[in-house]
Amino acid sequence: MKAAPPGAVMKWVGLLGLLLVACTRREPAPSATPTLDAPEPQRPPQATPVPAHPAFAERVEEREALVRSITRDGVTDERVLAALRRVPRHAFLPEPVRDMAYADRALPIGSGQTISQPFIVAFMTEAVRPKPGDKCLEIGTGSGYQAAVLAELCQRTWSIEYLPELADRARGALRGLGYDGSRLRLRTGDGYVGWPEAQPFDVIVVTAAPEKVPQPLLDQLAKGGRLVIPVGPHEEAQALELWTRVSAGNAPDAFERKRLLDVRFVPFLGDAGR
């Protein structure tokens, strides 16, 4: 065999060294812990699926009975009903009222706030017709229950809570159940301004009542997007309204507005509440 010239040997040795260096270079480690507003780290690929939280397998018959009751009251969207069958409402409630989780009624969750009646959650969700590819925004995370229902139905959901103590509890419940940052982003702040950097949204659900619809939420609604919101003074019955964007801009004819039913919600906190 003919020997390679010395210059060629040195050339190949140099190239081999460069390849070894390139293959062993390490990326810098993250330098900060994420906050509610920061992008959350993604889970590494799993060799086997992550087991579901035990709460999903608890009190299943009670959820089935609740869904039958909600169906009799007029909610018929099968995707919405399936989400209510899956999401364990009891996991979002304080211990003193957890036994009543599947009664069709609003319940206290602390800080002067409530978790909405399951029928109202189902009715509002059905009204905005969430699709698997939709981007959804919730104003008023509260317990986290409505956010979980939307996360079951939408491609990705964003949710904002004004009260830090409620935001912390909801975050713990949602993350504990497996609703991670790839499906559901959380923020503590004033829902009046929406989530500008993530707009436009196909669906917006507001779970507290301002006296008028916040303009930034209308601005962040995509063409064809749907907004459901209770509107009216806290001391009186409010109207649950459905707004649909039919064209660009903010002219009166850019939206279709429909009154759905009379409701009673906690007041909207933040700029819209003032």
Buried (B, 14 or more C-beta within 10 A) or exposed (E): EEEEEEEEEEEEEEEEEEEEEEEEEEEEEEEEEEEBEEEBEEEEEEEEEEEEBEBBEEBEEBBEEBBEBBBEEEBEBEBBBEBBEBBBBBBBBEEEBBEEBBBBBBBEBEBEBBBBBBBBBBBBBBBBBBEEEBBBBBBBBBBBBBBBBBBBBBBBBBBBBBBEEBBBBBBEBBBEBBBBBEBBBBBBBBBBBBBEEBBBBBBBBBBBBBBEBBEBBBBBBBEEBBBBBBBBEBEEEBBBBBBBBEEEEEEEEBBEEEEBEEBBBBBBBBEBBE
